[in-house]
Amino acid sequence: MGEFFAFLMQMVIYMVPFVILFFVIQAAVRNGINYSEVGKYIKEKREAEAAKEVKKKK
């Protein structure tokens, strides 16, 4: 039982940095896309389409 617990703790110790790295990279990519010119264009286009949909429903 002790070996299994040690193995489990070792796996957790090795996996936690990768999980943290995943979230850091995900946030960096999201912010990079949102603040780029293409990201701003896509966001404006989506907002314009959403405004059209709201007007159609009224």
PDBQT receptor file of N, H, CA, C and O in Angstrom, charges set to zero:
ATOM      1  N   MET A   1       0.832  -1.196   0.000  1.00  0.00    +0.000 N 
ATOM      2  CA  MET A   1       0.000   0.000   0.000  1.00  0.00    +0.000 C 
ATOM      3  C   MET A   1       0.870   1.251   0.000  1.00  0.00    +0.000 C 
ATOM      4  O   MET A   1       0.516   2.251  -0.625  1.00  0.00    +0.000 OA
ATOM      5  N   GLY A   2       1.996   1.205   0.689  1.00  0.00    +0.000 N 
ATOM      6  H   GLY A   2       2.284   0.393   1.196  1.00  0.00    +0.000 HD
ATOM      7  CA  GLY A   2       2.894   2.358   0.755  1.00  0.00    +0.000 C 
ATOM      8  C   GLY A   2       3.497   2.685  -0.597  1.00  0.00    +0.000 C 
ATOM      9  O   GLY A   2       3.667   3.854  -0.942  1.00  0.00    +0.000 OA
ATOM     10  N   GLU A   3       3.824   1.644  -1.371  1.00  0.00    +0.000 N 
ATOM     11  H   GLU A   3       3.686   0.694  -1.092  1.00  0.00    +0.000 HD
ATOM     12  CA  GLU A   3       4.396   1.876  -2.696  1.00  0.00    +0.000 C 
ATOM     13  C   GLU A   3       3.372   2.523  -3.624  1.00  0.00    +0.000 C 
ATOM     14  O   GLU A   3       3.703   3.406  -4.415  1.00  0.00    +0.000 OA
ATOM     15  N   PHE A   4       2.130   2.070  -3.515  1.00  0.00    +0.000 N 
ATOM     16  H   PHE A   4       1.861   1.352  -2.872  1.00  0.00    +0.000 HD
ATOM     17  CA  PHE A   4       1.083   2.643  -4.355  1.00  0.00    +0.000 C 
ATOM     18  C   PHE A   4       0.874   4.121  -4.030  1.00  0.00    +0.000 C 
ATOM     19  O   PHE A   4       0.732   4.947  -4.931  1.00  0.00    +0.000 OA
ATOM     20  N   PHE A   5       0.857   4.448  -2.733  1.00  0.00    +0.000 N 
ATOM     21  H   PHE A   5       0.973   3.777  -2.001  1.00  0.00    +0.000 HD
ATOM     22  CA  PHE A   5       0.682   5.836  -2.316  1.00  0.00    +0.000 C 
ATOM     23  C   PHE A   5       1.853   6.692  -2.795  1.00  0.00    +0.000 C 
ATOM     24  O   PHE A   5       1.655   7.820  -3.247  1.00  0.00    +0.000 OA
ATOM     25  N   ALA A   6       3.071   6.159  -2.699  1.00  0.00    +0.000 N 
ATOM     26  H   ALA A   6       3.232   5.243  -2.333  1.00  0.00    +0.000 HD
ATOM     27  CA  ALA A   6       4.245   6.890  -3.164  1.00  0.00    +0.000 C 
ATOM     28  C   ALA A   6       4.162   7.114  -4.673  1.00  0.00    +0.000 C 
ATOM     29  O   ALA A   6       4.476   8.200  -5.160  1.00  0.00    +0.000 OA
ATOM     30  N   PHE A   7       3.740   6.092  -5.408  1.00  0.00    +0.000 N 
ATOM     31  H   PHE A   7       3.485   5.210  -5.012  1.00  0.00    +0.000 HD
ATOM     32  CA  PHE A   7       3.582   6.218  -6.861  1.00  0.00    +0.000 C 
ATOM     33  C   PHE A   7       2.532   7.263  -7.197  1.00  0.00    +0.000 C 
ATOM     34  O   PHE A   7       2.727   8.085  -8.093  1.00  0.00    +0.000 OA
ATOM     35  N   LEU A   8       1.415   7.229  -6.474  1.00  0.00    +0.000 N 
ATOM     36  H   LEU A   8       1.257   6.561  -5.747  1.00  0.00    +0.000 HD
ATOM     37  CA  LEU A   8       0.339   8.182  -6.715  1.00  0.00    +0.000 C 
ATOM     38  C   LEU A   8       0.797   9.612  -6.436  1.00  0.00    +0.000 C 
ATOM     39  O   LEU A   8       0.495  10.521  -7.209  1.00  0.00    +0.000 OA
ATOM     40  N   MET A   9       1.507   9.813  -5.363  1.00  0.00    +0.000 N 
ATOM     41  H   MET A   9       1.753   9.074  -4.734  1.00  0.00    +0.000 HD
ATOM     42  CA  MET A   9       2.015  11.149  -5.034  1.00  0.00    +0.000 C 
ATOM     43  C   MET A   9       3.029  11.615  -6.076  1.00  0.00    +0.000 C 
ATOM     44  O   MET A   9       3.059  12.793  -6.432  1.00  0.00    +0.000 OA
ATOM     45  N   GLN A  10       3.844  10.709  -6.558  1.00  0.00    +0.000 N 
ATOM     46  H   GLN A  10       3.819   9.752  -6.269  1.00  0.00    +0.000 HD
ATOM     47  CA  GLN A  10       4.831  11.055  -7.571  1.00  0.00    +0.000 C 
ATOM     48  C   GLN A  10       4.130  11.480  -8.868  1.00  0.00    +0.000 C 
ATOM     49  O   GLN A  10       4.562  12.426  -9.527  1.00  0.00    +0.000 OA
ATOM     50  N   MET A  11       3.065  10.791  -9.227  1.00  0.00    +0.000 N 
ATOM     51  H   MET A  11       2.714  10.023  -8.692  1.00  0.00    +0.000 HD
ATOM     52  CA  MET A  11       2.312  11.154 -10.433  1.00  0.00    +0.000 C 
ATOM     53  C   MET A  11       1.675  12.537 -10.279  1.00  0.00    +0.000 C 
ATOM     54  O   MET A  11       1.667  13.335 -11.216  1.00  0.00    +0.000 OA
ATOM     55  N   VAL A  12       1.146  12.808  -9.091  1.00  0.00    +0.000 N 
ATOM     56  H   VAL A  12       1.153  12.160  -8.329  1.00  0.00    +0.000 HD
ATOM     57  CA  VAL A  12       0.551  14.121  -8.842  1.00  0.00    +0.000 C 
ATOM     58  C   VAL A  12       1.616  15.204  -8.940  1.00  0.00    +0.000 C 
ATOM     59  O   VAL A  12       1.384  16.259  -9.530  1.00  0.00    +0.000 OA
ATOM     60  N   ILE A  13       2.768  14.943  -8.369  1.00  0.00    +0.000 N 
ATOM     61  H   ILE A  13       2.956  14.085  -7.891  1.00  0.00    +0.000 HD
ATOM     62  CA  ILE A  13       3.856  15.926  -8.396  1.00  0.00    +0.000 C 
ATOM     63  C   ILE A  13       4.296  16.205  -9.836  1.00  0.00    +0.000 C 
ATOM     64  O   ILE A  13       4.634  17.342 -10.164  1.00  0.00    +0.000 OA
ATOM     65  N   TYR A  14       4.294  15.203 -10.681  1.00  0.00    +0.000 N 
ATOM     66  H   TYR A  14       4.019  14.279 -10.414  1.00  0.00    +0.000 HD
ATOM     67  CA  TYR A  14       4.692  15.400 -12.074  1.00  0.00    +0.000 C 
ATOM     68  C   TYR A  14       3.576  16.010 -12.927  1.00  0.00    +0.000 C 
ATOM     69  O   TYR A  14       3.865  16.685 -13.915  1.00  0.00    +0.000 OA
ATOM     70  N   MET A  15       2.327  15.788 -12.570  1.00  0.00    +0.000 N 
ATOM     71  H   MET A  15       2.092  15.240 -11.768  1.00  0.00    +0.000 HD
ATOM     72  CA  MET A  15       1.212  16.265 -13.394  1.00  0.00    +0.000 C 
ATOM     73  C   MET A  15       0.829  17.715 -13.086  1.00  0.00    +0.000 C 
ATOM     74  O   MET A  15       0.412  18.438 -13.991  1.00  0.00    +0.000 OA
ATOM     75  N   VAL A  16       0.958  18.145 -11.862  1.00  0.00    +0.000 N 
ATOM     76  H   VAL A  16       1.298  17.558 -11.127  1.00  0.00    +0.000 HD
ATOM     77  CA  VAL A  16       0.538  19.496 -11.479  1.00  0.00    +0.000 C 
ATOM     78  C   VAL A  16       1.235  20.574 -12.304  1.00  0.00    +0.000 C 
ATOM     79  O   VAL A  16       0.552  21.487 -12.769  1.00  0.00    +0.000 OA
ATOM     80  N   PRO A  17       2.542  20.528 -12.512  1.00  0.00    +0.000 N 
ATOM     81  CA  PRO A  17       3.164  21.571 -13.344  1.00  0.00    +0.000 C 
ATOM     82  C   PRO A  17       2.621  21.602 -14.772  1.00  0.00    +0.000 C 
ATOM     83  O   PRO A  17       2.513  22.675 -15.366  1.00  0.00    +0.000 OA
ATOM     84  N   PHE A  18       2.282  20.450 -15.326  1.00  0.00    +0.000 N 
ATOM     85  H   PHE A  18       2.370  19.578 -14.844  1.00  0.00    +0.000 HD
ATOM     86  CA  PHE A  18       1.741  20.429 -16.683  1.00  0.00    +0.000 C 
ATOM     87  C   PHE A  18       0.338  21.031 -16.728  1.00  0.00    +0.000 C 
ATOM     88  O   PHE A  18      -0.020  21.695 -17.701  1.00  0.00    +0.000 OA
ATOM     89  N   VAL A  19      -0.443  20.807 -15.702  1.00  0.00    +0.000 N 
ATOM     90  H   VAL A  19      -0.153  20.267 -14.911  1.00  0.00    +0.000 HD
ATOM     91  CA  VAL A  19      -1.779  21.399 -15.638  1.00  0.00    +0.000 C 
ATOM     92  C   VAL A  19      -1.660  22.915 -15.522  1.00  0.00    +0.000 C 
ATOM     93  O   VAL A  19      -2.372  23.650 -16.206  1.00  0.00    +0.000 OA
ATOM     94  N   ILE A  20      -0.772  23.377 -14.668  1.00  0.00    +0.000 N 
ATOM     95  H   ILE A  20      -0.194  22.779 -14.113  1.00  0.00    +0.000 HD
ATOM     96  CA  ILE A  20      -0.546  24.820 -14.524  1.00  0.00    +0.000 C 
ATOM     97  C   ILE A  20      -0.052  25.409 -15.839  1.00  0.00    +0.000 C 
ATOM     98  O   ILE A  20      -0.518  26.467 -16.262  1.00  0.00    +0.000 OA
ATOM     99  N   LEU A  21       0.883  24.731 -16.483  1.00  0.00    +0.000 N 
ATOM    100  H   LEU A  21       1.261  23.871 -16.139  1.00  0.00    +0.000 HD
ATOM    101  CA  LEU A  21       1.400  25.194 -17.767  1.00  0.00    +0.000 C 
ATOM    102  C   LEU A  21       0.302  25.262 -18.814  1.00  0.00    +0.000 C 
ATOM    103  O   LEU A  21       0.270  26.196 -19.615  1.00  0.00    +0.000 OA
ATOM    104  N   PHE A  22      -0.593  24.293 -18.820  1.00  0.00    +0.000 N 
ATOM    105  H   PHE A  22      -0.567  23.534 -18.169  1.00  0.00    +0.000 HD
ATOM    106  CA  PHE A  22      -1.708  24.292 -19.765  1.00  0.00    +0.000 C 
ATOM    107  C   PHE A  22      -2.553  25.547 -19.599  1.00  0.00    +0.000 C 
ATOM    108  O   PHE A  22      -2.882  26.205 -20.586  1.00  0.00    +0.000 OA
ATOM    109  N   PHE A  23      -2.910  25.888 -18.360  1.00  0.00    +0.000 N 
ATOM    110  H   PHE A  23      -2.643  25.354 -17.558  1.00  0.00    +0.000 HD
ATOM    111  CA  PHE A  23      -3.752  27.055 -18.127  1.00  0.00    +0.000 C 
ATOM    112  C   PHE A  23      -3.024  28.358 -18.448  1.00  0.00    +0.000 C 
ATOM    113  O   PHE A  23      -3.640  29.308 -18.931  1.00  0.00    +0.000 OA
ATOM    114  N   VAL A  24      -1.736  28.411 -18.187  1.00  0.00    +0.000 N 
ATOM    115  H   VAL A  24      -1.235  27.640 -17.795  1.00  0.00    +0.000 HD
ATOM    116  CA  VAL A  24      -0.956  29.608 -18.520  1.00  0.00    +0.000 C 
ATOM    117  C   VAL A  24      -0.905  29.800 -20.035  1.00  0.00    +0.000 C 
ATOM    118  O   VAL A  24      -1.115  30.910 -20.523  1.00  0.00    +0.000 OA
ATOM    119  N   ILE A  25      -0.633  28.747 -20.770  1.00  0.00    +0.000 N 
ATOM    120  H   ILE A  25      -0.463  27.845 -20.374  1.00  0.00    +0.000 HD
ATOM    121  CA  ILE A  25      -0.581  28.841 -22.227  1.00  0.00    +0.000 C 
ATOM    122  C   ILE A  25      -1.958  29.170 -22.790  1.00  0.00    +0.000 C 
ATOM    123  O   ILE A  25      -2.073  29.976 -23.714  1.00  0.00    +0.000 OA
ATOM    124  N   GLN A  26      -2.997  28.558 -22.246  1.00  0.00    +0.000 N 
ATOM    125  H   GLN A  26      -2.904  27.904 -21.496  1.00  0.00    +0.000 HD
ATOM    126  CA  GLN A  26      -4.356  28.829 -22.710  1.00  0.00    +0.000 C 
ATOM    127  C   GLN A  26      -4.706  30.308 -22.523  1.00  0.00    +0.000 C 
ATOM    128  O   GLN A  26      -5.266  30.928 -23.427  1.00  0.00    +0.000 OA
ATOM    129  N   ALA A  27      -4.388  30.866 -21.380  1.00  0.00    +0.000 N 
ATOM    130  H   ALA A  27      -3.933  30.363 -20.646  1.00  0.00    +0.000 HD
ATOM    131  CA  ALA A  27      -4.680  32.280 -21.123  1.00  0.00    +0.000 C 
ATOM    132  C   ALA A  27      -3.855  33.181 -22.035  1.00  0.00    +0.000 C 
ATOM    133  O   ALA A  27      -4.361  34.187 -22.533  1.00  0.00    +0.000 OA
ATOM    134  N   ALA A  28      -2.600  32.834 -22.258  1.00  0.00    +0.000 N 
ATOM    135  H   ALA A  28      -2.189  32.017 -21.854  1.00  0.00    +0.000 HD
ATOM    136  CA  ALA A  28      -1.745  33.645 -23.115  1.00  0.00    +0.000 C 
ATOM    137  C   ALA A  28      -2.244  33.638 -24.554  1.00  0.00    +0.000 C 
ATOM    138  O   ALA A  28      -2.269  34.684 -25.204  1.00  0.00    +0.000 OA
ATOM    139  N   VAL A  29      -2.631  32.502 -25.049  1.00  0.00    +0.000 N 
ATOM    140  H   VAL A  29      -2.611  31.653 -24.522  1.00  0.00    +0.000 HD
ATOM    141  CA  VAL A  29      -3.133  32.417 -26.420  1.00  0.00    +0.000 C 
ATOM    142  C   VAL A  29      -4.450  33.175 -26.548  1.00  0.00    +0.000 C 
ATOM    143  O   VAL A  29      -4.660  33.907 -27.515  1.00  0.00    +0.000 OA
ATOM    144  N   ARG A  30      -5.331  32.997 -25.575  1.00  0.00    +0.000 N 
ATOM    145  H   ARG A  30      -5.160  32.402 -24.789  1.00  0.00    +0.000 HD
ATOM    146  CA  ARG A  30      -6.619  33.703 -25.617  1.00  0.00    +0.000 C 
ATOM    147  C   ARG A  30      -6.401  35.211 -25.627  1.00  0.00    +0.000 C 
ATOM    148  O   ARG A  30      -7.004  35.919 -26.432  1.00  0.00    +0.000 OA
ATOM    149  N   ASN A  31      -5.543  35.706 -24.738  1.00  0.00    +0.000 N 
ATOM    150  H   ASN A  31      -5.052  35.131 -24.083  1.00  0.00    +0.000 HD
ATOM    151  CA  ASN A  31      -5.277  37.144 -24.698  1.00  0.00    +0.000 C 
ATOM    152  C   ASN A  31      -4.573  37.615 -25.970  1.00  0.00    +0.000 C 
ATOM    153  O   ASN A  31      -4.846  38.708 -26.465  1.00  0.00    +0.000 OA
ATOM    154  N   GLY A  32      -3.687  36.804 -26.486  1.00  0.00    +0.000 N 
ATOM    155  H   GLY A  32      -3.466  35.916 -26.084  1.00  0.00    +0.000 HD
ATOM    156  CA  GLY A  32      -3.002  37.168 -27.727  1.00  0.00    +0.000 C 
ATOM    157  C   GLY A  32      -3.959  37.295 -28.892  1.00  0.00    +0.000 C 
ATOM    158  O   GLY A  32      -3.823  38.200 -29.714  1.00  0.00    +0.000 OA
ATOM    159  N   ILE A  33      -4.911  36.409 -28.967  1.00  0.00    +0.000 N 
ATOM    160  H   ILE A  33      -5.021  35.674 -28.299  1.00  0.00    +0.000 HD
ATOM    161  CA  ILE A  33      -5.901  36.457 -30.047  1.00  0.00    +0.000 C 
ATOM    162  C   ILE A  33      -6.849  37.632 -29.837  1.00  0.00    +0.000 C 
ATOM    163  O   ILE A  33      -7.161  38.353 -30.785  1.00  0.00    +0.000 OA
ATOM    164  N   ASN A  34      -7.304  37.829 -28.617  1.00  0.00    +0.000 N 
ATOM    165  H   ASN A  34      -7.051  37.243 -27.847  1.00  0.00    +0.000 HD
ATOM    166  CA  ASN A  34      -8.268  38.898 -28.351  1.00  0.00    +0.000 C 
ATOM    167  C   ASN A  34      -7.686  40.279 -28.596  1.00  0.00    +0.000 C 
ATOM    168  O   ASN A  34      -8.410  41.177 -29.025  1.00  0.00    +0.000 OA
ATOM    169  N   TYR A  35      -6.417  40.473 -28.341  1.00  0.00    +0.000 N 
ATOM    170  H   TYR A  35      -5.828  39.744 -27.993  1.00  0.00    +0.000 HD
ATOM    171  CA  TYR A  35      -5.816  41.792 -28.500  1.00  0.00    +0.000 C 
ATOM    172  C   TYR A  35      -5.150  41.996 -29.858  1.00  0.00    +0.000 C 
ATOM    173  O   TYR A  35      -4.600  43.066 -30.117  1.00  0.00    +0.000 OA
ATOM    174  N   SER A  36      -5.190  41.008 -30.712  1.00  0.00    +0.000 N 
ATOM    175  H   SER A  36      -5.637  40.138 -30.501  1.00  0.00    +0.000 HD
ATOM    176  CA  SER A  36      -4.624  41.175 -32.047  1.00  0.00    +0.000 C 
ATOM    177  C   SER A  36      -5.638  41.878 -32.939  1.00  0.00    +0.000 C 
ATOM    178  O   SER A  36      -6.815  41.978 -32.592  1.00  0.00    +0.000 OA
ATOM    179  N   GLU A  37      -5.182  42.361 -34.076  1.00  0.00    +0.000 N 
ATOM    180  H   GLU A  37      -4.225  42.280 -34.357  1.00  0.00    +0.000 HD
ATOM    181  CA  GLU A  37      -6.067  43.047 -35.014  1.00  0.00    +0.000 C 
ATOM    182  C   GLU A  37      -7.141  42.099 -35.539  1.00  0.00    +0.000 C 
ATOM    183  O   GLU A  37      -8.305  42.481 -35.656  1.00  0.00    +0.000 OA
ATOM    184  N   VAL A  38      -6.758  40.887 -35.850  1.00  0.00    +0.000 N 
ATOM    185  H   VAL A  38      -5.812  40.577 -35.755  1.00  0.00    +0.000 HD
ATOM    186  CA  VAL A  38      -7.718  39.907 -36.353  1.00  0.00    +0.000 C 
ATOM    187  C   VAL A  38      -8.749  39.584 -35.279  1.00  0.00    +0.000 C 
ATOM    188  O   VAL A  38      -9.939  39.476 -35.572  1.00  0.00    +0.000 OA
ATOM    189  N   GLY A  39      -8.302  39.432 -34.047  1.00  0.00    +0.000 N 
ATOM    190  H   GLY A  39      -7.335  39.520 -33.808  1.00  0.00    +0.000 HD
ATOM    191  CA  GLY A  39      -9.215  39.148 -32.948  1.00  0.00    +0.000 C 
ATOM    192  C   GLY A  39     -10.211  40.274 -32.737  1.00  0.00    +0.000 C 
ATOM    193  O   GLY A  39     -11.392  40.023 -32.497  1.00  0.00    +0.000 OA
ATOM    194  N   LYS A  40      -9.744  41.517 -32.824  1.00  0.00    +0.000 N 
ATOM    195  H   LYS A  40      -8.785  41.722 -33.019  1.00  0.00    +0.000 HD
ATOM    196  CA  LYS A  40     -10.642  42.658 -32.679  1.00  0.00    +0.000 C 
ATOM    197  C   LYS A  40     -11.665  42.674 -33.814  1.00  0.00    +0.000 C 
ATOM    198  O   LYS A  40     -12.841  42.958 -33.586  1.00  0.00    +0.000 OA
ATOM    199  N   TYR A  41     -11.223  42.373 -35.025  1.00  0.00    +0.000 N 
ATOM    200  H   TYR A  41     -10.268  42.143 -35.210  1.00  0.00    +0.000 HD
ATOM    201  CA  TYR A  41     -12.131  42.351 -36.175  1.00  0.00    +0.000 C 
ATOM    202  C   TYR A  41     -13.208  41.282 -35.998  1.00  0.00    +0.000 C 
ATOM    203  O   TYR A  41     -14.388  41.535 -36.236  1.00  0.00    +0.000 OA
ATOM    204  N   ILE A  42     -12.794  40.094 -35.580  1.00  0.00    +0.000 N 
ATOM    205  H   ILE A  42     -11.835  39.888 -35.386  1.00  0.00    +0.000 HD
ATOM    206  CA  ILE A  42     -13.753  39.001 -35.383  1.00  0.00    +0.000 C 
ATOM    207  C   ILE A  42     -14.745  39.354 -34.278  1.00  0.00    +0.000 C 
ATOM    208  O   ILE A  42     -15.939  39.080 -34.403  1.00  0.00    +0.000 OA
ATOM    209  N   LYS A  43     -14.257  39.956 -33.206  1.00  0.00    +0.000 N 
ATOM    210  H   LYS A  43     -13.287  40.178 -33.105  1.00  0.00    +0.000 HD
ATOM    211  CA  LYS A  43     -15.140  40.337 -32.103  1.00  0.00    +0.000 C 
ATOM    212  C   LYS A  43     -16.160  41.372 -32.561  1.00  0.00    +0.000 C 
ATOM    213  O   LYS A  43     -17.341  41.261 -32.234  1.00  0.00    +0.000 OA
ATOM    214  N   GLU A  44     -15.719  42.376 -33.312  1.00  0.00    +0.000 N 
ATOM    215  H   GLU A  44     -14.759  42.466 -33.578  1.00  0.00    +0.000 HD
ATOM    216  CA  GLU A  44     -16.641  43.392 -33.826  1.00  0.00    +0.000 C 
ATOM    217  C   GLU A  44     -17.670  42.771 -34.766  1.00  0.00    +0.000 C 
ATOM    218  O   GLU A  44     -18.846  43.133 -34.734  1.00  0.00    +0.000 OA
ATOM    219  N   LYS A  45     -17.226  41.842 -35.595  1.00  0.00    +0.000 N 
ATOM    220  H   LYS A  45     -16.270  41.548 -35.620  1.00  0.00    +0.000 HD
ATOM    221  CA  LYS A  45     -18.140  41.188 -36.532  1.00  0.00    +0.000 C 
ATOM    222  C   LYS A  45     -19.192  40.388 -35.776  1.00  0.00    +0.000 C 
ATOM    223  O   LYS A  45     -20.371  40.440 -36.124  1.00  0.00    +0.000 OA
ATOM    224  N   ARG A  46     -18.787  39.651 -34.752  1.00  0.00    +0.000 N 
ATOM    225  H   ARG A  46     -17.828  39.609 -34.469  1.00  0.00    +0.000 HD
ATOM    226  CA  ARG A  46     -19.727  38.874 -33.950  1.00  0.00    +0.000 C 
ATOM    227  C   ARG A  46     -20.740  39.769 -33.250  1.00  0.00    +0.000 C 
ATOM    228  O   ARG A  46     -21.932  39.463 -33.206  1.00  0.00    +0.000 OA
ATOM    229  N   GLU A  47     -20.251  40.881 -32.702  1.00  0.00    +0.000 N 
ATOM    230  H   GLU A  47     -19.283  41.130 -32.737  1.00  0.00    +0.000 HD
ATOM    231  CA  GLU A  47     -21.154  41.798 -32.010  1.00  0.00    +0.000 C 
ATOM    232  C   GLU A  47     -22.156  42.402 -32.978  1.00  0.00    +0.000 C 
ATOM    233  O   GLU A  47     -23.323  42.575 -32.625  1.00  0.00    +0.000 OA
ATOM    234  N   ALA A  48     -21.726  42.725 -34.195  1.00  0.00    +0.000 N 
ATOM    235  H   ALA A  48     -20.779  42.584 -34.482  1.00  0.00    +0.000 HD
ATOM    236  CA  ALA A  48     -22.633  43.273 -35.200  1.00  0.00    +0.000 C 
ATOM    237  C   ALA A  48     -23.686  42.239 -35.591  1.00  0.00    +0.000 C 
ATOM    238  O   ALA A  48     -24.861  42.579 -35.736  1.00  0.00    +0.000 OA
ATOM    239  N   GLU A  49     -23.280  40.985 -35.762  1.00  0.00    +0.000 N 
ATOM    240  H   GLU A  49     -22.326  40.709 -35.645  1.00  0.00    +0.000 HD
ATOM    241  CA  GLU A  49     -24.236  39.926 -36.098  1.00  0.00    +0.000 C 
ATOM    242  C   GLU A  49     -25.217  39.687 -34.959  1.00  0.00    +0.000 C 
ATOM    243  O   GLU A  49     -26.398  39.437 -35.201  1.00  0.00    +0.000 OA
ATOM    244  N   ALA A  50     -24.744  39.760 -33.728  1.00  0.00    +0.000 N 
ATOM    245  H   ALA A  50     -23.784  39.963 -33.531  1.00  0.00    +0.000 HD
ATOM    246  CA  ALA A  50     -25.624  39.582 -32.580  1.00  0.00    +0.000 C 
ATOM    247  C   ALA A  50     -26.636  40.724 -32.503  1.00  0.00    +0.000 C 
ATOM    248  O   ALA A  50     -27.799  40.500 -32.166  1.00  0.00    +0.000 OA
ATOM    249  N   ALA A  51     -26.206  41.932 -32.811  1.00  0.00    +0.000 N 
ATOM    250  H   ALA A  51     -25.262  42.114 -33.085  1.00  0.00    +0.000 HD
ATOM    251  CA  ALA A  51     -27.123  43.076 -32.802  1.00  0.00    +0.000 C 
ATOM    252  C   ALA A  51     -28.199  42.901 -33.872  1.00  0.00    +0.000 C 
ATOM    253  O   ALA A  51     -29.361  43.242 -33.648  1.00  0.00    +0.000 OA
ATOM    254  N   LYS A  52     -27.816  42.372 -35.031  1.00  0.00    +0.000 N 
ATOM    255  H   LYS A  52     -26.873  42.095 -35.213  1.00  0.00    +0.000 HD
ATOM    256  CA  LYS A  52     -28.791  42.122 -36.105  1.00  0.00    +0.000 C 
ATOM    257  C   LYS A  52     -29.818  41.085 -35.654  1.00  0.00    +0.000 C 
ATOM    258  O   LYS A  52     -31.011  41.239 -35.918  1.00  0.00    +0.000 OA
ATOM    259  N   GLU A  53     -29.367  40.039 -34.982  1.00  0.00    +0.000 N 
ATOM    260  H   GLU A  53     -28.398  39.914 -34.767  1.00  0.00    +0.000 HD
ATOM    261  CA  GLU A  53     -30.273  38.993 -34.501  1.00  0.00    +0.000 C 
ATOM    262  C   GLU A  53     -31.273  39.552 -33.488  1.00  0.00    +0.000 C 
ATOM    263  O   GLU A  53     -32.445  39.174 -33.491  1.00  0.00    +0.000 OA
ATOM    264  N   VAL A  54     -30.811  40.441 -32.635  1.00  0.00    +0.000 N 
ATOM    265  H   VAL A  54     -29.859  40.748 -32.633  1.00  0.00    +0.000 HD
ATOM    266  CA  VAL A  54     -31.694  41.037 -31.626  1.00  0.00    +0.000 C 
ATOM    267  C   VAL A  54     -32.759  41.883 -32.316  1.00  0.00    +0.000 C 
ATOM    268  O   VAL A  54     -33.929  41.861 -31.932  1.00  0.00    +0.000 OA
ATOM    269  N   LYS A  55     -32.345  42.625 -33.334  1.00  0.00    +0.000 N 
ATOM    270  H   LYS A  55     -31.395  42.643 -33.646  1.00  0.00    +0.000 HD
ATOM    271  CA  LYS A  55     -33.297  43.467 -34.056  1.00  0.00    +0.000 C 
ATOM    272  C   LYS A  55     -34.314  42.628 -34.805  1.00  0.00    +0.000 C 
ATOM    273  O   LYS A  55     -35.479  43.017 -34.893  1.00  0.00    +0.000 OA
ATOM    274  N   LYS A  56     -33.909  41.484 -35.350  1.00  0.00    +0.000 N 
ATOM    275  H   LYS A  56     -32.962  41.168 -35.279  1.00  0.00    +0.000 HD
ATOM    276  CA  LYS A  56     -34.822  40.601 -36.066  1.00  0.00    +0.000 C 
ATOM    277  C   LYS A  56     -35.877  40.017 -35.145  1.00  0.00    +0.000 C 
ATOM    278  O   LYS A  56     -37.026  39.836 -35.549  1.00  0.00    +0.000 OA
ATOM    279  N   LYS A  57     -35.495  39.721 -33.906  1.00  0.00    +0.000 N 
ATOM    280  H   LYS A  57     -34.562  39.868 -33.578  1.00  0.00    +0.000 HD
ATOM    281  CA  LYS A  57     -36.423  39.119 -32.949  1.00  0.00    +0.000 C 
ATOM    282  C   LYS A  57     -37.490  40.088 -32.479  1.00  0.00    +0.000 C 
ATOM    283  O   LYS A  57     -38.573  39.670 -32.071  1.00  0.00    +0.000 OA
ATOM    284  N   LYS A  58     -37.191  41.385 -32.535  1.00  0.00    +0.000 N 
ATOM    285  H   LYS A  58     -36.311  41.724 -32.867  1.00  0.00    +0.000 HD
ATOM    286  CA  LYS A  58     -38.157  42.403 -32.056  1.00  0.00    +0.000 C 
ATOM    287  C   LYS A  58     -39.178  42.681 -33.068  1.00  0.00    +0.000 C 
ATOM    288  O   LYS A  58     -40.065  43.504 -32.841  1.00  0.00    +0.000 OA
TER     289      LYS A  58
